[in-house]
Amino acid sequence: MAWRSSGTSNSGLIENMVRNGLIKDENIKKAMLNVDRAHYAPCMAYEDSPQPIGHSATISAPHMHASACEHLLDFLNPGAKVLDIGSGSGYLTHVIAELVKPDGTVVGVDHIQPLVDLAEKNMGKSKEGRGLLESGAVKFIKADGRKGWPADAPYDAIHVGAAAAVHHKELEDQLKTPGRLFVPVEEGYQQYIFVVDKDENGKVERKKLFGVQYVPLTDAPAS
Ligand code: SAH
């Protein structure tokens, strides 16, 4: 279904994803309509496929961004606090910020400074994006995402946009009670999406969902 969703405009892409069942929720549709993917993807912005953004990173395919939002949706309410690890282009950080408006905050973390700068620059291309940066509703930080971002913890939701080699306990520790983590994790030569729920008593449950292909969550390149 993924490739069939490509469009010639942002709204065309989103409408096709809705038609193909890749976006089910009305608020996610609205949020994705409000964020022009062309501000974040350097080419073929309205294709339903990942695109290179430099530094061995990619902007994920729109259907993966939609899937991440659908799985985190119960925790992306107005006012929620969210951590987006491996923020790359900044696209999903912006979409999540739209979902948690008003009063929500999103911290985007990437370990490559030029990508932190790129995400800010990309968000600055729209009036709405500039507003989110200026109000502090969104900030981008250079850090090793495997450790989360304890300074602003705990979070209602944590999204990880790169495949972790192991289940990082630090990330689970930084969830609210309740809270939810969406993370690709490597198992052998495969990667799988895990949804990790922490309930109101602090009990953690990991659910393995489906196979994926993400850029790995690694050590920062030597600069
Ligand atoms: N959600 C982003 C995905 C970018 S690709 C988007 O759709 O644009 C994955 C990102 O994870 C890359 O930008 C890469 O630099 C980042 N990354 C990899 N290892 C990391 C680490 N240890 N800490 C923080 N970011 C990391």
Residues whose N, C-alpha, C, O or C-beta is under 5 A from the ligand:
A	BS01	SAH	A57 T58 I59 S60 G86 S87 G88 S89 G90 Y91 L92 V109 D110 H111 I112 L115 A143 D144 G145 R146 G161 A162 V215 P216 L217 T218
